[in-house]
Amino acid sequence: MPYPEGLPIGAGWVSAEDTAPVVFPFNGDVVGQAPVGTAELAKRALDEAVSIADTVAKLPSRTRRALLLAVGAAIESHREEFERLLVGETGKPLADCRVEVARTIVTWHAAAEEVSRLHGETVPLDLLPSGDGLVGFWTRRPIGVVVGIAGFNYPLLLASHKIAPSIAAGCPVVCKPAPQTPLATLWLVHLVREAAAELGAPAAMVQLVTGGADVGDALVTDRRVGAVSFTGSAAVGHLIAKNAAPTKTLLELGSNSALVVAEDADLDAAVDAVLRGGFYASGQACISVQRVLVVDEIADEFVEALLARLGEIVIGDPREESTRVSALIDPKSTARVLDWVEKATKAGAKVVGGGLEGTVIRPAVLLEVPDGVDCWDEEIFGPVVCVRTVPDVDTAFDQVNASRYGLHASVFSRSLKTAFHALDRLQVGGVVVNEVPGFRSDTMPYGGVKDSGIGREGPRFAVEELTVTRMAVIRP
């Protein structure tokens, strides 16, 4: 174990009364034992965070920037070890875990650059006669203690999306990883605290508490918290927003991302995008391709090409270089996905592929899925893509917008007119043209509308979310 035992609370590591095994989803092997936190430990962590909030807020910009760069460098020096650990606790294919670590490093480096961009501006107060002679300007100040709660599918990256912007903004942060995947996040927090100590910053500026819903509730309902940043399901996000009110909440929630194929699309590129975007991370990504809407004119050709290539997706042990789809995070998730597919077929959809091979769901394509079934209406979070034909692009856009979700969507077309029409029409947080809806740079604003959440991630935008403006009005 590359970090001390227990939980990083306060300046040291605190023993937990219980531990729980972290298992390899592919075969159930125990990867390690993780400490199990409690609501009492969560309160203790918040007490510690509140006690040093002023100290963290006053850390010089150069210290915060150096800390962020040091953590990025530390992760890079342990890149392969993090990749293997992520494969073990998430069960994601190695290729996807490599992407996660690479994106994590970018996140820490990008957050470091945002430290120098935290500034305000002057305000002309003399637009009214009463403002004559007054000087006005505003600055950005830390919002206070941040609670960051991350999902299981990208534990290292999602924790970094909470912790790195908090440090850049000058906020202490208490992180809670998903119960299934705490190990990489524990190691990350250890590296942050080591780097902080070397720079003379308080270790307690970053803490971590594991546990279940009771721990999460203790964290989000404490009125001393300045902001709660959560990544996970819409149902849990809604509950957090309700329980945390009036505390600011930043919610990156679910989706059933759509990909529209217009009549003038490059069909080979569109097919490739569905195969890449629908099955990476075994489908356990909030912006994986779930709904494909194809214009009638080219639908037969598209479907034929897609099904012909479905067998290219290698399934099996996620530790293997070639594997692209492996076991889902736990048996309960596997059973749910299989149940949803069965219900869709009973409702009239035709399934190609699918089924269970050992612990792995084979990639599945569902054709002509009707409304009113979970595979189309909800977030499936598994290796399943639904294809539906539509008479034209406008109908496709209408059906994309009919969802309660709105995270990312994409359109494949050679027409700039269609591309800009999509930008105007699609009710989502991001429109991607001629690429997978899951394309994401960790330097861009990322987030959704409707039930896909509120607020934006990406270091520049998250740092702003974790600060408040303070106006100064001076009569010299």
N, C-alpha and C positions, 0 to 999 in steps of 0.2 A: 504494500500500500504506500503510495508516494506522498501521503499526508498523515498528520496525526490522527489518532482515534477520537471519536466523539464528534461534536458539532462545533463549528467556529462561531462562538458567541462571545461578545465582549472582546477583550484583548487576547484571550486564549481559546482553548478547546475544552468544551464541557462534556462530561460523560452523559450518555443517554441510558436510560434504564433498560431499554429494549433494542434489539436489532432485528432486521428482517433480511432474508436472502434476496439478492438481485439475480434473476435467472436469465439465461440465454434463451430467447424466444424460440429459436430453431429446434432445440432439443431438450430444453428444460434444465441444462446444467447450471449449477450455481456459479455465478461470476464473482460474487463477493458478498460480504455482509455489510449492510448499511445501518447506521444509527437511526432510530425512530424518535423524532421529536414529539413534543407535547405542547398544548396550549400555554402551559406555564413557561416553557422555554421560549415560546414565541413572544410572550409578554416581556420576558427578561431581555431578549434581543432588542425589542423596541425600546425598553428603558435605556439600554446602552446606546442605541442609535440617537435617541433624543438628547442624551447627556453630552454627546460630542457633535451635535449638528452645527453649533456655532463654530467650533474648531474646524470642521470640514469645510464650511462655507468660506472660511478665511484662508484656506490653503492657497498659496500663490499659484497663479496660472502655470508657471513653469513646473511646479511640483506635480500638478494634476496631469499636465501634458507628459512629463517624464514617466509618471506612473503608468499611464495608458500605453505608452510606447514599450515600456519594460514588460508589461504583461503580454503584449502582442509578440514580442521577441521570445518570451518564455514559452508561449504556446508553440511557436514555430520550432523551437529547439526540441520540443517533445511531440512533434507532429505525428509521427508514426505510432507512438504509444497512445495518443488520444484517439487516433483512428481505430486502433484495435479495441480499445476500451469501449468506444461507441458502438462498434459492431457487436460486442458482447452484450451490452445492456439494452440496446434498442433492437437488435436483430436486423438492422438495415444492412443492405449490401455494402461491401467495402467501398465500391465506387461512390456511393452516396455519402458515406462517412468522410471520405476524402474531400468531397465538395463542402461538407459542413465545416470541417476544420479550416479549409482555405477561406471560406466566407467569414469564419470567426476571426481569423487573423486580420482580414480587411476591416472588419468592424472595429477592432481595437485601434488600429492605425488611423482609421477615418475619424473616430471619436477624438483622438489626440489632436487632430487638426482643427476640430470644432472649438477647442478651448480658446484659441486666438480669435474666434469669430463671435464670442459672447460680448457684445457691446450694444450700446443704445444710440440715441441720436437727439439732436436738439429739436425743440418744438417752438414754432412762432406763436407766442402768446398775445401779441399785440394785434391780432385780428379783431379783438374787441378793445374799445378804449380803456377798459379797466385793466388790460394787460400791458399798457404802455410802461416801459421801463423794467418790466419783469424779464428774467432769464428762466427758460424752461428746458429741461432735458429729462430723458428717461434712461434707466439702466436695467439690466436683467439680473435678478437675484435668485439663488436656489429656492426651490419650492419647499424644501424640508426633507423629512425622512421619506424614502421611497420604498414601497413594497413591490417586489418583482416576483410574479408567479409564472412559471414556464411549463410548457407542455412536454410530453414524453418523446415526440418524434424527432426533434432537433434540440436535445437538452443543452449541449454546449453553446450552440449559436443563440438560442432563445434566451438563455441566462445572460449571455454577453450583450444581447439587445437591451437588457434591463440594467446591467451593472455598469457597462462602459459609459453610456450617456449620463448615468447618475454621477459617476466620478467627474466627468467633464463639466457637469453643471454645478458641482460642489455639494452634492447631496449624499448623506449616508444611505445605504441601501441594505435591506434585509430580503434575501432571496429564498424562495421556496421552490425546489424542483419537484417534478412529478414523482410520486412514490415508486414507480417502476424504474426510473432512470436517474438516480441521484449521484452516481459515482463520478462521472466526468465533471459535474458541477462542483462537487466537493473539492476535487483537485484544482479546478479553476479558481475557486475562492481562496484556497491555500496559496496559490501563486500570486494572487492579487495582494493578499495580506503580507506575504514575504516581500514583495516589491514595495509596498507601502512602508514597511518597517525600515527598509534600506534608505528610504527618502525622508524619514522622520515624520511620516504621516501616521495617524492612528490606525491600528489593525482593525478596530471595530467599525471602521467606515464601511466595511463589507462583511456581512454576516450571513449565515445560512441556517435555516431550520427545516428539517424534513417533517413528514407526517401527513395526516389525512385532512379531511374537511374541517375538523375542529381546529387544527393549526391555521389553516387558511382563514377561517372565520375570525380567529383571534387577531390575526394580522390586519385584515381589511376593515374590521369594525372599530379599530382604535382611532379615536378622533385626533390623536397627535400626528398621524400620518399625513404627509402632504400630498402624495399621489400613489395610486395603485396601478401598476402596469401588469396586465394579464394576457397570456396567450393560451387559448384553448377553445373549448366548445362554446357555442352560443348559449346553451342553457346555463352553463356555469357562469359565463360572463355576465348574463343578465342578472343572476342571483348576486354576484359580487357587486355589480353597479348599484343594486337595490340596497344591499347591506352596508356598503361603504358610504352611501350618500350622507352628507354633502361633499365628501372627499372626492377630489378629481380622480376619474378612472380613465385609463387608456386601455382599450379592448381590441385585441387582434383575434378575431373569432373565425368561425368556419366559413365554408363556401361549397358550392357545387359548380366549379368554374366551367365556363362554356367556351367552345371553339367553333367559330362559324366558318364554313367553307363556301365561298361564293362561286358562281358559275365560271369565273375567269381565274380561279385559283391555280397555283402550281400544285397539282394533285400529289406528286411525289413528296414535295416539301410538307404538305398538309398531313399526309399519312405518316411521314417521319415524325412530325410534331406530336401526333396523337400517341404514337408508340413511345416516344421519349417522355412526353409530358403526362401521360396517363398512368405510367407504371413505375416511375422512379420512386425510391423510398417505399417500394411495394404498395404504392398508392396512398401512403400515409402522409400526405402533404396537403395543406389547406388550399393550395392553388394548382393541384394536379388536374389534368383534363378529366372531367367527369361527364359533361354533356357535349356532344358533337352535333351540330345542326348543319346539314348539307343541303344545298339547293338541288331540287329534283333533277335538273338538267344533267348534272354530273354525279348523282348519288350512286347509281349502279357501279360506275367505274371506280368511284372512291371506295365503296364498301368492298368490292372485289379485291382491290389493291391492299386495303387494310387487313382483310382476313388472310390474304396470301402471305402476309409478313408476320402475322401474330405469333407463329412458331419460332420466330427469331429471338424472342425474349427468353433468356435462359433463367430457369428457376432452380432453387436449391439452397445449398449452404452459403450464407452471406459472406463467409470468410474467403470464398473463392473469387478470383479476379473477374471471372466472366459472369457471375450471378447478377441478375437485375431485379428479380422478385424473390422474396423469401417470406418467412413466417411473419405474421402480424404480431403486435406487441404482446398479446395474450390470447388464450383460447376463447375467452368471452367475445373479443373483437372478431375473431375468425367465425364463430358461430353466428354472430349478428350479420356479417356480410353475406354468408351463405344463405341465411334466412331471407334477407332482402332480395337476393337474386332469385330465389325460389318464388317469392311473392310476385316479383316482376314477371316471371314466366307465366304464372297463373293468370296474371292480368292481361296477357297477350303478347308480351315481348318474346323475341326469339334469342336464345343464348348460344353463342359460339365460344368454345373454350370453357374455362371455369372448372369447377370441381376441386376436390381436395387431393393433393398428392403428398402423403405424409402429413407434415404440419403446414404445408404451403398451399395457398389458394392459387391455382393456375390462372394466368391472365384471362379475363373474360370480356367479350364484347356483347352487349345487349342491343338488339335491333328493334327500332320502332317502339320504344318504351312509352307508355301512355302517361299522362298527368295523373297525379293522385297516388303514385307509388314512391316509396322511399328512395329507390335507386335514382329517381329523377329529381324528386323534390328536396331531398335532404343530402347531407354530406356523407358519402359512403365510406371514405377513409379506408379504401382497400383497392386491389388491382382489378377494377371494373370500370369500363367505359361504356356509356350509353350513346347510341347513334340514332338520330331521327332525321327524316327528310322533311323539307319545307319547300313551298312553292317559290319563295324569293327571299332576298336578304332582309327586307323589311319585316317579314314574318319571323325570320330567325331572330332579329333584334327584339321583337316584341316578346318572343318566348324566353330569350335570355333575361329580359327585364321582369318577366312574370314571377321570377324566383324571389323568395324573401331574402336571399343573399345577394351580395354585390361586392366581391373582393376584386378579382381580376377576370378579364375575358379577352379573347383574341379573335381576330378575323384574318382569314387568308384570302387575298385578292391582289390582282395586278393593278387595280384601279385606285388612284389617289382619291377620286371622288368617293369611292366606297370606304376607303380608309378614314377619311375625315368625317364621313357620315357616321361611322362607328364611334368616332371620338365624341360626336355630338349626341348620339342616341343612347349609347350603352350606359346604364346606371350602375357603374362600378367604380372602384377606387383606382383602377388602372386598365387601360386599353392597350393591347399589344398587337401589332400588325405584322403578320408573316413570321411569327415566332410563337412558342408555347405561352399560354397565359401564366405559367409558372416562372417565366423569366423574371429574375429579380437581381438587382444590384444592391448591395448593402449601403450604397451612398444615395439612393433615391428615396423619395417619400413613399412609404408603403403602408397601406391600410385600406379599409373598405367602407362601404355605406350600408344602410339598412342593417340586417342582422349579422353582417360581417364585421361590425365593430365601429369604434370611434377613436379618433386620434391617429397619429402617424408614427411609424418607426423609421429607422435609418438614422445614423448618428446626428446629422444636422437637425433633423426635425424632432427627434426624440429629446435632444438637449433643450430645444426651445419649449417642448411640452413640459419639461421638468424645471423650468424657471418661471418666474413671474416678473412682470414689469413693475418698476418702482419709479414714480414720477417725482421730479424735483422742481419746485417753483421758488424762485429766489428774487427778492427785491433788493438789489445791491444798496 
